[in-house]
Amino acid sequence: MWPHGRSAERTQRTFQEANQRLHDVLEEQLSESRQVAFICECADDECLARVEVGLAQWQAVADRPDQFLIVAGHPRVQGEHVIDTLGPFEIVSKANV
């Protein structure tokens, strides 16, 4: 449950950056409440799960650099904790960012 090191953190950032690009492409085309299948931003570099939330919901999480949106129960980086849920998804936060 606790992948270690910079690799897991890079994985999360890579997934979040890909989601930001998807968001940027879709924000002019879809309403903010439209459900979009974003990439799970967990620490597992082989994760293929999707997090389906509205554009505005995803952006609200992404606006905080210490927060990631993951499928509930997916791997987190040591030191992260769940701060909220969106249905079957969790918002996790890094303690020291």
VENNORBEL-V161868 format. One record per residue. N is the residue number from 0. SS is DSSP state (alpha for helix, beta for strand, coil for the rest). PHI is phi in degrees with one decimal (none if undefined). PSI is psi in degrees with one decimal (* if undefined). Layout:
BEGIN
n=N ss=SS phi=PHI psi=PSI
n=N ss=SS phi=PHI psi=PSI
END
This chain:
BEGIN
n=0 ss=coil phi=none psi=-19.0
n=1 ss=beta phi=-120.3 psi=78.2
n=2 ss=beta phi=-58.7 psi=144.0
n=3 ss=coil phi=-105.0 psi=160.6
n=4 ss=alpha phi=83.4 psi=178.6
n=5 ss=alpha phi=-67.4 psi=-26.6
n=6 ss=alpha phi=-59.5 psi=-45.4
n=7 ss=alpha phi=-65.2 psi=-39.4
n=8 ss=alpha phi=-67.9 psi=-38.4
n=9 ss=alpha phi=-63.5 psi=-38.6
n=10 ss=alpha phi=-59.1 psi=-48.0
n=11 ss=alpha phi=-59.7 psi=-45.3
n=12 ss=alpha phi=-64.5 psi=-40.0
n=13 ss=alpha phi=-62.2 psi=-45.8
n=14 ss=alpha phi=-63.6 psi=-40.9
n=15 ss=alpha phi=-65.9 psi=-39.4
n=16 ss=alpha phi=-65.6 psi=-39.7
n=17 ss=alpha phi=-63.7 psi=-41.4
n=18 ss=alpha phi=-64.2 psi=-37.0
n=19 ss=alpha phi=-63.4 psi=-41.5
n=20 ss=alpha phi=-63.3 psi=-42.7
n=21 ss=alpha phi=-61.1 psi=-46.8
n=22 ss=alpha phi=-56.7 psi=-46.5
n=23 ss=alpha phi=-61.7 psi=-36.5
n=24 ss=alpha phi=-70.4 psi=-40.1
n=25 ss=alpha phi=-88.4 psi=-19.4
n=26 ss=coil phi=-62.2 psi=-29.3
n=27 ss=coil phi=-85.0 psi=-13.2
n=28 ss=coil phi=-103.3 psi=-24.4
n=29 ss=coil phi=-124.3 psi=157.5
n=30 ss=coil phi=-71.2 psi=156.6
n=31 ss=coil phi=-61.9 psi=-26.2
n=32 ss=coil phi=-88.9 psi=-8.8
n=33 ss=coil phi=-62.6 psi=130.3
n=34 ss=beta phi=-71.4 psi=132.8
n=35 ss=beta phi=-128.9 psi=141.2
n=36 ss=beta phi=-87.2 psi=94.9
n=37 ss=beta phi=-85.7 psi=162.6
n=38 ss=beta phi=-76.9 psi=134.6
n=39 ss=coil phi=-57.9 psi=131.5
n=40 ss=coil phi=-98.1 psi=33.0
n=41 ss=coil phi=-75.4 psi=178.1
n=42 ss=coil phi=-86.5 psi=1.5
n=43 ss=coil phi=-87.8 psi=112.4
n=44 ss=coil phi=-70.0 psi=-7.3
n=45 ss=coil phi=-106.2 psi=5.9
n=46 ss=coil phi=-66.3 psi=133.6
n=47 ss=coil phi=-117.5 psi=9.7
n=48 ss=coil phi=-70.8 psi=157.2
n=49 ss=beta phi=-118.3 psi=146.2
n=50 ss=beta phi=-114.1 psi=109.0
n=51 ss=beta phi=-97.7 psi=106.9
n=52 ss=beta phi=-141.5 psi=168.8
n=53 ss=beta phi=-70.7 psi=156.0
n=54 ss=alpha phi=-55.8 psi=-45.1
n=55 ss=alpha phi=-66.7 psi=-36.5
n=56 ss=alpha phi=-63.8 psi=-45.8
n=57 ss=alpha phi=-63.0 psi=-44.2
n=58 ss=alpha phi=-63.3 psi=-36.3
n=59 ss=alpha phi=-61.0 psi=-36.1
n=60 ss=alpha phi=-74.4 psi=-46.1
n=61 ss=alpha phi=-66.1 psi=-23.3
n=62 ss=coil phi=-63.6 psi=-19.1
n=63 ss=coil phi=-102.7 psi=114.1
n=64 ss=coil phi=-64.4 psi=-14.7
n=65 ss=coil phi=-96.4 psi=6.4
n=66 ss=beta phi=-117.5 psi=146.1
n=67 ss=beta phi=-137.4 psi=150.5
n=68 ss=beta phi=-107.5 psi=120.4
n=69 ss=beta phi=-132.2 psi=162.2
n=70 ss=beta phi=-69.7 psi=135.7
n=71 ss=coil phi=-53.1 psi=131.5
n=72 ss=coil phi=88.4 psi=-6.7
n=73 ss=coil phi=-72.1 psi=161.1
n=74 ss=coil phi=-60.2 psi=140.7
n=75 ss=beta phi=-120.7 psi=164.7
n=76 ss=beta phi=-80.1 psi=142.6
n=77 ss=coil phi=-54.8 psi=134.0
n=78 ss=coil phi=99.9 psi=-12.6
n=79 ss=beta phi=-83.8 psi=150.8
n=80 ss=beta phi=-138.7 psi=154.7
n=81 ss=beta phi=-77.5 psi=125.8
n=82 ss=beta phi=-109.4 psi=-16.2
n=83 ss=beta phi=-167.7 psi=169.6
n=84 ss=beta phi=-130.0 psi=153.1
n=85 ss=beta phi=-129.3 psi=89.9
n=86 ss=coil phi=60.8 psi=-125.7
n=87 ss=coil phi=-82.4 psi=12.2
n=88 ss=beta phi=-115.0 psi=154.5
n=89 ss=beta phi=-119.1 psi=144.3
n=90 ss=beta phi=-100.3 psi=119.6
n=91 ss=beta phi=-110.3 psi=152.0
n=92 ss=beta phi=-132.1 psi=141.3
n=93 ss=beta phi=-82.8 psi=138.7
n=94 ss=coil phi=-70.3 psi=-33.1
n=95 ss=coil phi=-119.9 psi=35.4
n=96 ss=coil phi=-104.4 psi=*
END
